[in-house]
Amino acid sequence: MAVDIKLAHEEITGGMEDLYAKNFKERLTERLPDWNVEIYPVGVLGDARDQAEQVMNGVINFDITCSNIGVFIPMIRIFSVPFVWSSDNAVNSQIMESSPAPYDILGKAIEEKGLKLLAVFPEGWQIWSSNKPLKTPEDFKNLRIRVMADPLLAEVYKSYGANPQHVPYAEIYSALQLNQIDANIQPYFAHEEMSFYEQPTLHDQRLRDTLRLGFRGQPRMV
């Protein structure tokens, strides 16, 4: 008997995260050929927060997300703090693969919401793009920088003197184009895939690592 499965992620079709999703689908259907896995990029089933809520409610079966889900599971917000990760990628890989921190400590908090943490994987350094150089904390004063909808991340940029803004991912390009925001922070691949680099005149230094979390929805749905 065929089983319909929904897998959502937070990037565009054809992007890096979509490739992860397609690879996961391929591996899943090899083991469970009766499963019909449909992949939903960001915007189809709402924004990242909408998707997180739907996976908790059993509407979506699998979700690839990040600290956007911290609204519902505050412990996840630790990943929004700059410089949490080591500059040694071998150390980071070991933590993501086998450390008890994400899978036991964080995993228990996630399970309390009816979810199961399947994997943690990196997306590389976060990069600022801005209409002016960002070299010192003083350069952030009154800067309207788009950040994810995470209160902790917003507080980080407020501490620099910036004016953090939440703009839905699909609307960032037009917000930059219309001068509604001055800067944006994304991994390298997102700047390229979404053509964010076409709007601000500068790309500044890397800030920190970012990652993604792979979730399974409520067990009764799968």
ZADO-1210 file (C-alpha; in nm, 4 decimals, padded with zeros to 6 digits):
<atoms>
<atom x="00.0000" y="00.0000" z="00.0000" code="MET" pos="1"/>
<atom x="00.1427" y="00.3365" z="-00.1055" code="ALA" pos="2"/>
<atom x="00.2222" y="00.5910" z="00.1634" code="VAL" pos="3"/>
<atom x="00.2370" y="00.9616" z="00.0773" code="ASP" pos="4"/>
<atom x="00.5172" y="01.1464" z="00.2559" code="ILE" pos="5"/>
<atom x="00.5852" y="01.5210" z="00.2659" code="LYS" pos="6"/>
<atom x="00.9437" y="01.6450" z="00.2950" code="LEU" pos="7"/>
<atom x="00.9945" y="02.0209" z="00.3317" code="ALA" pos="8"/>
<atom x="01.3074" y="02.2345" z="00.3301" code="HIS" pos="9"/>
<atom x="01.3967" y="02.6045" z="00.3470" code="GLU" pos="10"/>
<atom x="01.5635" y="02.6709" z="00.0114" code="GLU" pos="11"/>
<atom x="01.4665" y="02.6902" z="-00.3557" code="ILE" pos="12"/>
<atom x="01.4228" y="02.4021" z="-00.5996" code="THR" pos="13"/>
<atom x="01.7605" y="02.3035" z="-00.7423" code="GLY" pos="14"/>
<atom x="01.9537" y="02.4605" z="-00.4555" code="GLY" pos="15"/>
<atom x="02.1953" y="02.2900" z="-00.2208" code="MET" pos="16"/>
<atom x="01.9342" y="02.2023" z="00.0400" code="GLU" pos="17"/>
<atom x="01.7081" y="02.0661" z="-00.2331" code="ASP" pos="18"/>
<atom x="01.9915" y="01.8331" z="-00.3359" code="LEU" pos="19"/>
<atom x="02.0148" y="01.7087" z="00.0229" code="TYR" pos="20"/>
<atom x="01.6396" y="01.6481" z="00.0202" code="ALA" pos="21"/>
<atom x="01.6515" y="01.4589" z="-00.3098" code="LYS" pos="22"/>
<atom x="01.9362" y="01.2419" z="-00.1839" code="ASN" pos="23"/>
<atom x="01.7407" y="01.1665" z="00.1339" code="PHE" pos="24"/>
<atom x="01.4350" y="01.0800" z="-00.0751" code="LYS" pos="25"/>
<atom x="01.6399" y="00.8447" z="-00.2928" code="GLU" pos="26"/>
<atom x="01.7841" y="00.6619" z="00.0070" code="ARG" pos="27"/>
<atom x="01.4460" y="00.6447" z="00.1770" code="LEU" pos="28"/>
<atom x="01.2562" y="00.5048" z="-00.1206" code="THR" pos="29"/>
<atom x="01.5280" y="00.2456" z="-00.1842" code="GLU" pos="30"/>
<atom x="01.4471" y="00.0975" z="00.1553" code="ARG" pos="31"/>
<atom x="01.0749" y="00.1727" z="00.1487" code="LEU" pos="32"/>
<atom x="00.9610" y="00.1483" z="-00.2158" code="PRO" pos="33"/>
<atom x="00.5945" y="00.1915" z="-00.1214" code="ASP" pos="34"/>
<atom x="00.6647" y="00.5421" z="00.0059" code="TRP" pos="35"/>
<atom x="00.5816" y="00.8274" z="-00.2305" code="ASN" pos="36"/>
<atom x="00.7976" y="01.1190" z="-00.1124" code="VAL" pos="37"/>
<atom x="00.7029" y="01.4675" z="-00.2311" code="GLU" pos="38"/>
<atom x="00.9583" y="01.7462" z="-00.1767" code="ILE" pos="39"/>
<atom x="00.8349" y="02.0968" z="-00.0950" code="TYR" pos="40"/>
<atom x="01.0777" y="02.3905" z="-00.1238" code="PRO" pos="41"/>
<atom x="01.0361" y="02.7037" z="00.0858" code="VAL" pos="42"/>
<atom x="00.7221" y="02.9045" z="00.0149" code="GLY" pos="43"/>
<atom x="00.5069" y="02.6160" z="-00.1060" code="VAL" pos="44"/>
<atom x="00.3870" y="02.5196" z="00.2420" code="LEU" pos="45"/>
<atom x="00.4617" y="02.8561" z="00.4014" code="GLY" pos="46"/>
<atom x="00.7834" y="03.0059" z="00.5334" code="ASP" pos="47"/>
<atom x="01.0371" y="02.8279" z="00.7544" code="ALA" pos="48"/>
<atom x="00.8406" y="02.8881" z="01.0732" code="ARG" pos="49"/>
<atom x="00.5184" y="02.7620" z="00.9114" code="ASP" pos="50"/>
<atom x="00.6975" y="02.4442" z="00.8041" code="GLN" pos="51"/>
<atom x="00.8352" y="02.3879" z="01.1539" code="ALA" pos="52"/>
<atom x="00.4885" y="02.4211" z="01.3010" code="GLU" pos="53"/>
<atom x="00.3395" y="02.1861" z="01.0437" code="GLN" pos="54"/>
<atom x="00.5940" y="01.9129" z="01.1112" code="VAL" pos="55"/>
<atom x="00.5116" y="01.9340" z="01.4824" code="MET" pos="56"/>
<atom x="00.1418" y="01.9043" z="01.4009" code="ASN" pos="57"/>
<atom x="00.1926" y="01.6054" z="01.1736" code="GLY" pos="58"/>
<atom x="00.1027" y="01.7851" z="00.8488" code="VAL" pos="59"/>
<atom x="00.4605" y="01.7456" z="00.7203" code="ILE" pos="60"/>
<atom x="00.6505" y="01.4214" z="00.7827" code="ASN" pos="61"/>
<atom x="01.0096" y="01.5416" z="00.7416" code="PHE" pos="62"/>
<atom x="01.1636" y="01.8875" z="00.7596" code="ASP" pos="63"/>
<atom x="01.5123" y="02.0294" z="00.7033" code="ILE" pos="64"/>
<atom x="01.5412" y="02.3422" z="00.9121" code="THR" pos="65"/>
<atom x="01.7654" y="02.5415" z="01.1437" code="CYS" pos="66"/>
<atom x="01.7177" y="02.7769" z="01.4393" code="SER" pos="67"/>
<atom x="01.3872" y="02.9001" z="01.2946" code="ASN" pos="68"/>
<atom x="01.2324" y="02.6223" z="01.4988" code="ILE" pos="69"/>
<atom x="01.3792" y="02.7819" z="01.8116" code="GLY" pos="70"/>
<atom x="01.0484" y="02.9648" z="01.8531" code="VAL" pos="71"/>
<atom x="00.9069" y="02.6283" z="01.9591" code="PHE" pos="72"/>
<atom x="01.2229" y="02.4654" z="02.1010" code="ILE" pos="73"/>
<atom x="01.4307" y="02.7433" z="02.2646" code="PRO" pos="74"/>
<atom x="01.7374" y="02.5236" z="02.3204" code="MET" pos="75"/>
<atom x="01.7994" y="02.5159" z="01.9446" code="ILE" pos="76"/>
<atom x="01.8749" y="02.8876" z="01.9559" code="ARG" pos="77"/>
<atom x="02.2227" y="02.8087" z="02.0863" code="ILE" pos="78"/>
<atom x="02.3180" y="02.7551" z="01.7228" code="PHE" pos="79"/>
<atom x="02.2384" y="03.1218" z="01.6526" code="SER" pos="80"/>
<atom x="02.5200" y="03.2408" z="01.8787" code="VAL" pos="81"/>
<atom x="02.8274" y="03.3476" z="01.6765" code="PRO" pos="82"/>
<atom x="03.1488" y="03.1494" z="01.7147" code="PHE" pos="83"/>
<atom x="02.9872" y="02.8485" z="01.8851" code="VAL" pos="84"/>
<atom x="03.1570" y="02.6222" z="01.6327" code="TRP" pos="85"/>
<atom x="03.5274" y="02.5515" z="01.6121" code="SER" pos="86"/>
<atom x="03.7461" y="02.6829" z="01.3304" code="SER" pos="87"/>
<atom x="03.8593" y="02.3208" z="01.2937" code="ASP" pos="88"/>
<atom x="03.6087" y="02.1472" z="01.0659" code="ASN" pos="89"/>
<atom x="03.7229" y="01.8045" z="01.1853" code="ALA" pos="90"/>
<atom x="03.6071" y="01.8959" z="01.5357" code="VAL" pos="91"/>
<atom x="03.2746" y="02.0217" z="01.4027" code="ASN" pos="92"/>
<atom x="03.2223" y="01.7044" z="01.1992" code="SER" pos="93"/>
<atom x="03.2822" y="01.4894" z="01.5046" code="GLN" pos="94"/>
<atom x="03.0306" y="01.6899" z="01.7069" code="ILE" pos="95"/>
<atom x="02.7662" y="01.6724" z="01.4351" code="MET" pos="96"/>
<atom x="02.8148" y="01.3003" z="01.3809" code="GLU" pos="97"/>
<atom x="02.8478" y="01.1592" z="01.7295" code="SER" pos="98"/>
<atom x="02.8454" y="01.4137" z="02.0113" code="SER" pos="99"/>
<atom x="02.5808" y="01.3628" z="02.2822" code="PRO" pos="100"/>
<atom x="02.5130" y="01.7380" z="02.2777" code="ALA" pos="101"/>
<atom x="02.2846" y="01.7477" z="01.9701" code="PRO" pos="102"/>
<atom x="02.1511" y="01.3935" z="01.9755" code="TYR" pos="103"/>
<atom x="02.0999" y="01.3297" z="02.3469" code="ASP" pos="104"/>
<atom x="02.0655" y="01.6654" z="02.5214" code="ILE" pos="105"/>
<atom x="01.9040" y="01.8589" z="02.2376" code="LEU" pos="106"/>
<atom x="01.7378" y="01.5455" z="02.1053" code="GLY" pos="107"/>
<atom x="01.5374" y="01.5030" z="02.4260" code="LYS" pos="108"/>
<atom x="01.4040" y="01.8584" z="02.4049" code="ALA" pos="109"/>
<atom x="01.3061" y="01.7945" z="02.0442" code="ILE" pos="110"/>
<atom x="01.1290" y="01.4695" z="02.1278" code="GLU" pos="111"/>
<atom x="00.9166" y="01.6524" z="02.3847" code="GLU" pos="112"/>
<atom x="00.7600" y="01.8302" z="02.0856" code="LYS" pos="113"/>
<atom x="00.6820" y="01.5031" z="01.9097" code="GLY" pos="114"/>
<atom x="00.9823" y="01.5221" z="01.6752" code="LEU" pos="115"/>
<atom x="01.2863" y="01.3063" z="01.6152" code="LYS" pos="116"/>
<atom x="01.6251" y="01.4586" z="01.5297" code="LEU" pos="117"/>
<atom x="01.7734" y="01.2511" z="01.2468" code="LEU" pos="118"/>
<atom x="02.0908" y="01.4390" z="01.1553" code="ALA" pos="119"/>
<atom x="02.2858" y="01.7609" z="01.1931" code="VAL" pos="120"/>
<atom x="02.4944" y="01.8851" z="00.8999" code="PHE" pos="121"/>
<atom x="02.6843" y="02.2058" z="00.8116" code="PRO" pos="122"/>
<atom x="02.6190" y="02.4608" z="00.5405" code="GLU" pos="123"/>
<atom x="02.9455" y="02.6502" z="00.5697" code="GLY" pos="124"/>
<atom x="03.0340" y="02.9994" z="00.6822" code="TRP" pos="125"/>
<atom x="02.7794" y="03.2769" z="00.7070" code="GLN" pos="126"/>
<atom x="02.8636" y="03.5776" z="00.4896" code="ILE" pos="127"/>
<atom x="02.7558" y="03.9376" z="00.5298" code="TRP" pos="128"/>
<atom x="02.6569" y="04.1261" z="00.2171" code="SER" pos="129"/>
<atom x="02.6115" y="04.4972" z="00.2699" code="SER" pos="130"/>
<atom x="02.5979" y="04.8344" z="00.0973" code="ASN" pos="131"/>
<atom x="02.8990" y="04.9449" z="00.3048" code="LYS" pos="132"/>
<atom x="03.2093" y="04.7790" z="00.4510" code="PRO" pos="133"/>
<atom x="03.1584" y="04.5867" z="00.7762" code="LEU" pos="134"/>
<atom x="03.4973" y="04.5637" z="00.9444" code="LYS" pos="135"/>
<atom x="03.4337" y="04.6677" z="01.3045" code="THR" pos="136"/>
<atom x="03.1355" y="04.6561" z="01.5424" code="PRO" pos="137"/>
<atom x="03.0949" y="05.0316" z="01.4920" code="GLU" pos="138"/>
<atom x="03.0139" y="04.9696" z="01.1256" code="ASP" pos="139"/>
<atom x="02.6919" y="04.7976" z="01.2340" code="PHE" pos="140"/>
<atom x="02.5442" y="05.1047" z="01.4008" code="LYS" pos="141"/>
<atom x="02.1840" y="05.1528" z="01.2769" code="ASN" pos="142"/>
<atom x="02.2463" y="04.8990" z="00.9971" code="LEU" pos="143"/>
<atom x="01.9198" y="04.7439" z="00.8821" code="ARG" pos="144"/>
<atom x="02.0355" y="04.3851" z="00.8497" code="ILE" pos="145"/>
<atom x="01.8059" y="04.0989" z="00.7631" code="ARG" pos="146"/>
<atom x="01.8315" y="03.8052" z="01.0050" code="VAL" pos="147"/>
<atom x="01.6268" y="03.4913" z="01.0581" code="MET" pos="148"/>
<atom x="01.3195" y="03.5127" z="01.2783" code="ALA" pos="149"/>
<atom x="01.5132" y="03.4188" z="01.5890" code="ASP" pos="150"/>
<atom x="01.4950" y="03.6576" z="01.8879" code="PRO" pos="151"/>
<atom x="01.8394" y="03.5495" z="02.0117" code="LEU" pos="152"/>
<atom x="02.0024" y="03.6226" z="01.6760" code="LEU" pos="153"/>
<atom x="01.8271" y="03.9604" z="01.6679" code="ALA" pos="154"/>
<atom x="01.9682" y="04.0407" z="02.0123" code="GLU" pos="155"/>
<atom x="02.3185" y="03.9542" z="01.8909" code="VAL" pos="156"/>
<atom x="02.2958" y="04.2173" z="01.6183" code="TYR" pos="157"/>
<atom x="02.1308" y="04.4688" z="01.8472" code="LYS" pos="158"/>
<atom x="02.4346" y="04.4360" z="02.0719" code="SER" pos="159"/>
<atom x="02.6446" y="04.5489" z="01.7742" code="TYR" pos="160"/>
<atom x="02.4209" y="04.8536" z="01.7376" code="GLY" pos="161"/>
<atom x="02.2421" y="04.7200" z="01.4303" code="ALA" pos="162"/>
<atom x="01.8701" y="04.7321" z="01.3566" code="ASN" pos="163"/>
<atom x="01.7888" y="04.3660" z="01.2762" code="PRO" pos="164"/>
<atom x="01.4979" y="04.3048" z="01.0412" code="GLN" pos="165"/>
<atom x="01.2994" y="03.9908" z="00.9692" code="HIS" pos="166"/>
<atom x="01.2141" y="03.9578" z="00.6015" code="VAL" pos="167"/>
<atom x="01.0755" y="03.6305" z="00.4588" code="PRO" pos="168"/>
<atom x="01.3424" y="03.4462" z="00.2625" code="TYR" pos="169"/>
<atom x="01.1609" y="03.4808" z="-00.0689" code="ALA" pos="170"/>
<atom x="01.1351" y="03.8596" z="-00.0222" code="GLU" pos="171"/>
<atom x="01.4988" y="03.9387" z="00.0624" code="ILE" pos="172"/>
<atom x="01.6013" y="04.0203" z="-00.2962" code="TYR" pos="173"/>
<atom x="01.3259" y="04.2773" z="-00.3442" code="SER" pos="174"/>
<atom x="01.3890" y="04.4223" z="00.0037" code="ALA" pos="175"/>
<atom x="01.7525" y="04.4814" z="-00.0924" code="LEU" pos="176"/>
<atom x="01.6501" y="04.6187" z="-00.4316" code="GLN" pos="177"/>
<atom x="01.4006" y="04.8641" z="-00.2789" code="LEU" pos="178"/>
<atom x="01.6488" y="04.9714" z="-00.0099" code="ASN" pos="179"/>
<atom x="01.4229" y="04.8412" z="00.2659" code="GLN" pos="180"/>
<atom x="01.7240" y="04.6723" z="00.4241" code="ILE" pos="181"/>
<atom x="02.0945" y="04.7561" z="00.4075" code="ASP" pos="182"/>
<atom x="02.2500" y="04.4156" z="00.4589" code="ALA" pos="183"/>
<atom x="02.1869" y="04.0441" z="00.4655" code="ASN" pos="184"/>
<atom x="02.3554" y="03.7405" z="00.6190" code="ILE" pos="185"/>
<atom x="02.3506" y="03.4027" z="00.4456" code="GLN" pos="186"/>
<atom x="02.5771" y="03.1066" z="00.3654" code="PRO" pos="187"/>
<atom x="02.7799" y="03.1385" z="00.0450" code="TYR" pos="188"/>
<atom x="02.5480" y="02.9188" z="-00.1585" code="PHE" pos="189"/>
<atom x="02.2372" y="03.1218" z="-00.0689" code="ALA" pos="190"/>
<atom x="02.3941" y="03.4452" z="-00.1940" code="HIS" pos="191"/>
<atom x="02.4648" y="03.2707" z="-00.5236" code="GLU" pos="192"/>
<atom x="02.1391" y="03.0751" z="-00.5638" code="GLU" pos="193"/>
<atom x="01.9152" y="03.3696" z="-00.4789" code="MET" pos="194"/>
<atom x="02.1346" y="03.6303" z="-00.6552" code="SER" pos="195"/>
<atom x="02.1522" y="03.8413" z="-00.3396" code="PHE" pos="196"/>
<atom x="02.4991" y="03.9520" z="-00.4501" code="TYR" pos="197"/>
<atom x="02.3408" y="04.1570" z="-00.7304" code="GLU" pos="198"/>
<atom x="02.2026" y="04.4167" z="-00.4897" code="GLN" pos="199"/>
<atom x="02.4524" y="04.5169" z="-00.2184" code="PRO" pos="200"/>
<atom x="02.7791" y="04.6447" z="-00.3580" code="THR" pos="201"/>
<atom x="03.0022" y="04.4555" z="-00.1159" code="LEU" pos="202"/>
<atom x="03.0540" y="04.1122" z="00.0309" code="HIS" pos="203"/>
<atom x="03.2243" y="04.1099" z="00.3672" code="ASP" pos="204"/>
<atom x="03.4082" y="03.8618" z="00.5788" code="GLN" pos="205"/>
<atom x="03.2798" y="03.5295" z="00.7026" code="ARG" pos="206"/>
<atom x="03.1209" y="03.5310" z="01.0438" code="LEU" pos="207"/>
<atom x="03.0442" y="03.1827" z="01.1687" code="ARG" pos="208"/>
<atom x="02.9362" y="02.8372" z="01.0679" code="ASP" pos="209"/>
<atom x="02.5736" y="02.7608" z="01.0070" code="THR" pos="210"/>
<atom x="02.4030" y="02.4248" z="01.0065" code="LEU" pos="211"/>
<atom x="02.0824" y="02.2451" z="00.9295" code="ARG" pos="212"/>
<atom x="01.8821" y="02.0004" z="01.1352" code="LEU" pos="213"/>
<atom x="01.6930" y="01.7110" z="00.9814" code="GLY" pos="214"/>
<atom x="01.3691" y="01.6249" z="01.1617" code="PHE" pos="215"/>
<atom x="01.1138" y="01.3519" z="01.1428" code="ARG" pos="216"/>
<atom x="00.7599" y="01.4518" z="01.2271" code="GLY" pos="217"/>
<atom x="00.5285" y="01.2836" z="01.4707" code="GLN" pos="218"/>
<atom x="00.5885" y="00.9056" z="01.4599" code="PRO" pos="219"/>
<atom x="00.2207" y="00.8325" z="01.4091" code="ARG" pos="220"/>
<atom x="00.2403" y="01.0070" z="01.0714" code="MET" pos="221"/>
<atom x="00.5153" y="00.7825" z="00.9324" code="VAL" pos="222"/>
</atoms>
